[in-house]
Structure formats: C-alpha cells, structure tokens
Amino acid sequence: MASVMDSVNQRTQLAGHNRLELLMFRLNGRQRFGINVFKIQEVVQCPPLNHIPQSHPHVRGVATMRGKTIPVIDLSLAIGKTPIEGIADKFLIVAEYNRSVQGFLVGSVDRIVNLNWEDILPPPKGSGRNSYLTAVTQLEKELIEIIDVEKVLAEVTNTKTDVSEDLLASVDDLIKEQHVLVVDDSSVARNQIKRTLEQLGLNIVVANNGRDALNILKGWAANEDPILETLAMVISDVEMPEMDGYTLTTEIRKNTRLAGLYIMLHSSLSGTFNQTMVKSVGADRFIPKFKPDELAGEVIEHVREFVSGRG
C-alpha cells in the first residue's frame, strides 16, 4: 500500500480549491466508504494487536508501529455493523484526528479518487440522527459513504465539552449578548462546539456546511439583519460537503458586506499546512479540534475585542 501514500505534497495543494482526495475502502461487504487522504499517515496490513483490558468495546487492541503504540478501532463495529474477522489479512488506516493518532481496522482498501467538494453531498435526510454518515458521493453509479469519524471518536474517547470554572468566571455580560455562527458538517462536532460556547452565554447559530453558511450570511446582509451587528465571529470546519471552509472564507472575503467578519477555522486536520492556508485564504485564526478550554479562551478573547472595538 506504499503507493497509496505517494505524492502527499501534491494532495495538499488540492485544499483551498474546494477539492479533496478520498481513500476508498470496504469493511465486511461490498459497500465502499471514504476517508480524506489528507488525514491519513499511512495504510498498512494490520500488524499483531495487543488487547487492552477494560478498553472500549470498539477498540480491538493496540498496535506498535515505529516505536509508538496506537489504539486500533474496528470501524465496522464502531458504526453498528458486524466486527471485522480474521484481522491478519485486513488493513489498518493510520490517521490523525483531533490531535491524536489512531488506526482504523478495515476489510480492504480500494483506491484513491480525486473529487470536487461540490460533488460531496450531505447524507440523505432519512438517515436519521443515529447515522454515522457525514456525507455521500456518487461514483461509478455507486453511492460512496463518508463516515463521520468525529462521531466514532467521540463515542470511543467520551469527549468532554465542559469549560473550566476559571474561564467561565472571566465572562462578562457584554460577551453574552453576542452571536457566533458555527459551521460544521459533523452533527457531533457541531454540538460539541455549540455546547462549549453556550456555557459562555453566547448566542449560537449553526450551519451544516460552507454553502449553507454563506447563504445564511448573504441573507442577513441582503436584509440588513441586525444580527450582523452582534455577529462576533464565524467558526468553521475545513472539510465539509458542497463547500469547504477554505472556500467559504474566500467567498466571505469577496463579499463587501461580509468581508470584515472574523473567521476562525477549527478543524481535526492538524499541522503547519493549515497555518499557511489560513493566511492564503484570509482567515484570522486556526486552532485544531477539540479542547473546550482552548476554544473557549480564544473565543472569549476575540469577542471581548469585538465588543470593545464596536464601542
């Protein structure tokens, strides 16, 4: 599978152009799933696993790779399907999400495809709240399902959203009057951010992807909605169907009525590449997901500046 991870630098150039590459894989059946190549460190045949007592049921064990141990999550089991059997001939997708590295056990790896984010669509409305899909796309007359990995990880790691008492004590009434637009295609990530910021007393408006967010903002601008007077910032994911966070930022900066909005990109994509992209597309800040106190601290600091500058 070494060829799967070739030319990483070329792949990173897709970001910011509303494009991505998906690694397609299968679990137990014929259905193909996808994961963004940019999050993947390597794809290997599954090494021997060591079982960890009292670990989460979806964690099949830990693998030792390059002197480090990483947890291995049975991705089929984690999304409510049957566990993957006979792991010796199965594959491990090693990926970094939310500042941690983990392996996803899959049945087989197909290939990489280059797509436009406009071709990546939200999951069907009938998929329900318990769905593990964050998006879908059509390829070769087949529906490719893109898994909400952040939901999987939140369930395995029991992600907390509580803000520390010290930070909450620093919040004043002026901060509590402001609005924040939160943009994320993952319902779990969206709710994590919403719950964190609501503890600060902020008014939160949510959008499911960049296109929805842009339409909301343009609607407010066209109607001269007073909410824009108290819209302190936009917090956006990077990877989203229909329009990614980099493109959303570019479109906001091109709109004379919206160009001055403060934009924070908040993504499970990590690394220095994101800091470079923040500058090139005109965003104000990037922080990786997900530490409630770090997010809350950044938001408090900016909203305070926003209120002070407006006064």
KAPEPE-V114307 format. One record per helix or strand of 3 or more residues. SS is the DSSP state (A for helix, B for strand). FROM is the first residue (numbers start at 0). TO is the last residue. If there is no record, write none. Layout:
ss:SS from:FROM to:TO
ss:SS from:FROM to:TO
This chain:
ss:A from:1 to:4
ss:A from:7 to:11
ss:B from:18 to:25
ss:B from:31 to:35
ss:A from:36 to:38
ss:B from:39 to:44
ss:B from:58 to:64
ss:B from:67 to:73
ss:A from:74 to:77
ss:A from:86 to:88
ss:B from:90 to:96
ss:B from:99 to:105
ss:B from:107 to:115
ss:A from:116 to:118
ss:A from:124 to:126
ss:B from:132 to:138
ss:B from:141 to:146
ss:A from:148 to:156
ss:A from:164 to:168
ss:A from:172 to:175
ss:B from:178 to:182
ss:A from:186 to:197
ss:B from:202 to:206
ss:A from:209 to:221
ss:A from:225 to:229
ss:B from:230 to:235
ss:A from:244 to:253
ss:B from:262 to:266
ss:A from:271 to:280
ss:B from:284 to:287
ss:A from:291 to:309
